């Protein structure tokens, strides 16, 4: 097993292109070609976690939070970040982080939280924008199904819970093959008209290269004609937070007790109880206070997240119950999520969950 193998597996769950601009997800320390006999999963990388990895013979640590966000100009061990990097290099341990790309994945931490709360009909709370493209290509009807299947297999044609989505219309194309060409149909230096189908599909922008490669490989023409357009549509399969509904509405205090038990919270911060049942719930693991307007707009009765600032509590304005359950507490399920995903593909690999609670916050 190599670092590259594990990274490729992880990136099936959350592609690196889904991370935010400020983030530093991916391989941070180590070579992709390094062989590893075991790996350790943690929420945060600390010096104690690296010691744990050494004890367990793990040559790779997979974390949610990147140990390095900003560039380092020196490695002298003067602060905790430099000491972590220095120690990982010294112990020959690769560090890989899957952070906001996992937050933005439809199958990421927010779905895990929603499912543990028993929410049904989960959808992205605030889908990303400007991450989609439309591909238009032209193909003879005899090969339309083959080419469509190729671009679908490469990741195009997914809209929400539907895949293999396309639109086609019949038309007529024209071309004249030049000297040295080997046309699929028609003759060199003769204008040719061919019945063709114009087919349109949507794809994530980060899959552009692989989809075009699949199109060209499957297309019968020597020079397939196609167009790519950026589109403004929201991408409902990626974005921040999730929202869903309980099967039966429950009282607010029951929800608070459920959160304390499920998340292991010693205390919760929340807005005034509104004395009305809770059914539709929005969630965002970690710092999700920027989603308060979206949760209100989507009609959520309650919004569970972390790191809500003082003045943001006023935004509730008795329209929603805001609950701050803690950053570590709401993201702790990342470890279980990653473990289940990786072990499904590599059932015989020595994969360990860190036993260290890396939460830097204590409660008195």
N, C-alpha and C positions, 0 to 999 in steps of 0.2 A: 504494500500500500504506500502510495506517495502523497505528499501534501497536495499535489495537483488533483489526484483522485478524490480526495476528501472535499477539496474546494469545489470541484465540478458537481459533486453530489449536493452540497449545500446550496449552490447557485441555482439548482433546479427549483428549490423552494422559494428563493428570492434572488432574482437576477441583480447583479451589481448596478445596472443602469437605473434601478429604482431608488437608489440612495439619493439623499438631498445633496445640494452643492457643497454644503459646509462639512459634510461627513467624510470619514476616512475608512470606510468598510473595505474588506478584502484582505489579501495577504500583506501584513505589515512587516513582519520579520521572517526571514527564511527563504529557502529556494523551493520553487514548486516541484523540483525533481528529487527532493530529499525523501528518503524512505522513512516511514514511521511505523512502529509496532503497536502504538497505542495513542489515544488522544483524550484530552480532558475538556469537558464543557463547563463553562462558568458564565456568570453574568458580567463580572468585572475581572480584569487581570490585576492582581496585587502580588507583592513579593511572596506572601504566604501561599498564594495559589501556585506560583511557579515552584515553590518548595514541594507542594503537594504533587505537582506534575512529575517532579524528579523522583519522588518516593514511589509513584505508581508507574514509572517507566514510560511516561507519555512524552513523545517527541513533538507534540503539537497541542496548543491550547486554542480552543474555539470559544470566543467570547461574544457577548452581545455588544457591549460598549468597547469601542477602540481604545487601547491604552495610549495611543498617540493621536491627537486631533490636529495639532499644528506642527509645522516643521521644527526639527531640532537642529540647532547650530553647533552644539557640542554635546559630548557624553562624558560628564565628569562626576555624575552621581549626586549632584547638588540638590535635586528635587526628586519627588517620588516617580515621576514619569521617566526621568533619565535612569534612575535605579532599576526600574522595571525592564527597560530596554536593555540596559547593560547586563542585567542578570539573565535575561532570556537568551541573549547572544552567547554569554559565557557558558550557559548550560546547553546550548545548541537546541533550543526549543523554538519551533515556529509559532508565530502568533497570527491568528486569523480572526477577523471581526465581521459579524453580520449584524448591522445596526439598523439604520433607517430604511434600508432596502427590505429588511424583514418587517419593520413597522408598516411599510407601504404595500406589502404583499397581501393579496386577498386570502392567502392561507397562512398568514403570519400570526404574531402574538395577539392581535386584537380578535381574531377569530377564536383563538384558544381561550381567551377570557370570556368571550360571548358564549361559547359552548359550555364552559364550566358553570356559567350562570344559568344555563338552560334556555338561552335565547334561540328562537327559531326565525327563519327568514332573514338571516344576517346579510347585510349589504354594506359596502364601503360608505362611511359617513360623508367624507368629502373626497370624491374622486379627483385624480390628477387631471390636468389639462395639458394640451399641446405635447402629448407623448405618443400620438397616433399618426399614422400616415395612410393614405389610400393608394393602392396599387391598381392601375388599369393596364390590362394586357390584351393582346389580340392573337387569336389562335384559330386554326381551321376546326370546324365542328367535330371532325373525326378524332381530334386529339384533345378536345376541351376537357373531358373528364380526367384524363391522365395528368394534364398540366395542373388542373385545379387540385387534384389530390396531392400533387407534389408541394404546392404552396401551402395547402392546409397542413400537411405533415411538418412543414418548416415553421409553423406557428401563426400563419395568417388566417383570417376568417373567423375570429372569435369575437362575439359581442355578448357581454354578460354571461349568462348560463348557456348560451347557444354557440356551437362551433360549426365549421364548414359553411359559413355564411358568405353568400356572393350574390351579385346581380349580373345578368348577361343580356345582351341584345344582339340580334343578327345584323350584319352589315357586309360591306364589300371593301376589301383592301386592294391596293395596287402597288406594284413594284417592278423595277427592271434590274435584273441581275447583271452586274458588270463582269469584265474579264477576270478570271480566276475564281469566281464565285461557284458554289455548288448548291444551286437552289433546290429546295425540297420539291417544288413544283414550278413549272414554267421553264423557259429557255434563256440562255445568256443573250443579252442585248435585245431582248424582246419584251415590250411592255406586257405585263401580265396582271389580270384581275382575278382575285380569289375570294370566294365566300368565306367570311370569318365571323367569329363571335368576339364582341367586346365584353370583357369580364372585369368586374370591379370587386376588390376585397379590401378589408381594413387590416392593418397590422401594427403592432407596437414598433416605434421607430428603431429601438435597439435590435430588432430582428431583421432590419432592412437587408443587410448583407446576405444572411443565410437564406432569406426568402427569394431574393433575386437569383442567387446561385441555384436554388432548386428550380426556379422558373426556367432559367436558361438550359439547365441540364435536361429537363423533361420536354422542352419545346422542340417540335420537329424542324423549325426554321433555323437556318444558319445564323441569322441576325434577328432575333425576336424583337418586336416593337413593344415598348411598355412605357408608362408614365408613372411618376411618383409625386404625390401631392401631400404637403403637411395639412392637417385638418385641426380645427379648434375643438372638436368634440371632447367631452369628458370621457376618461377611460374608467369604466365602472369596475374593472378588474384590478385596479391599483389605486392607492390613495391612503388618506389618514383616517384612523378610527373605524369603527363599525357600529351598526345600529340594528337592533332586532327586537323581538317581542317575546314576553313570557306567555305561556299557554293560558295562564290565569293571572289576573291582576292581584297584587299583594299590597299590604300596608307598607308605608315608608319605613317604619321601624323594623319590620321583618326583613326588608332589603338591607338595611344597615347591619343587622345581625348576621345575615347571610354573608355579606362582604367581609365582616370581621372574622368570621369562621373560615371562609374559603381562602382569604388572603393572609390569614394569620396576623391581622392588624391589632396592635395594642390600643390604638385609638383612631378615630376618623374625624376629619374636619368636613363640615358640610354647612349648607345654607339652611334657612328656616324650614322646618317641616311644614308642608302645605296641607296636611290632613286630607289627602286624596290618594286613591290607589295608584300604584305604579305598574305599568304594563310595558310600555315602549322604553327601552333603555339604550343609551349610547355609551360606548366604551372607547378608551384610548389608553393603552399602557404607556407609562412614563409621562413626559411633559406634554400634556394635551390641552392645556387651557386655551390655546388659540382656536380650538374647535367649539368653544361655547356657543358662538353665534350659529354655527352649522347644526349643533344639537338642538338648539331652540327652533331653528327654521324647519328641521325635519320632524318636529312635534314630539321630541323625546320627553318623557316624564321625569327621567333622571339621567345624569351624565356622570360616569365614574372615570376618573383620571387621576393625575398627580400634579404637584407643583403649581397649584392654583395660587396666584398672587392676591394679596389683600383686596385691592380695588376691583379685581375681576369677580369677586363674589357678588358685588352689587349688580353685575350684569344679569344675574338670574332674574331679578325683579319679579319674584314670585311666579315666574313662568315655568321654572324647572328646578329640580332638586340637584344641586351640585355637590359631588362627593369627592374629596381628595383622600385617596386610600394609600398614598405613598408611592414614590418612584420605584424603589426596589420591590415593594409588595406587588405592584401591578405588573411588573415585568419578570417576576421570578419564574413564570411558566415557560420562559424561553428555553431553559435548560431541558425540560421535559420534551418540548416541541422538537428541538434539534436532535435530541437523543433518539426519539421515535422515528424521525425522518431518516437519519443516517443508518441506524441499525436495521431498518427495513431493507436497505440496499446492501449493507455489509453485515449480515447477521453474525459472522464469526470474528469480527474485528473487536479488539479490546478497547471499548469506548467507556469512559468513566464520567460520572456526574460529580462535580466538585462538592465536597462536603463542607466547604467553608462558606459561611454567611458573610458576603462582602458588603452588606449594607453599612454605609459609613454613618448612618443616623441612629442615634440611641434615644430611647424614651425613658423618662424618669417618672 
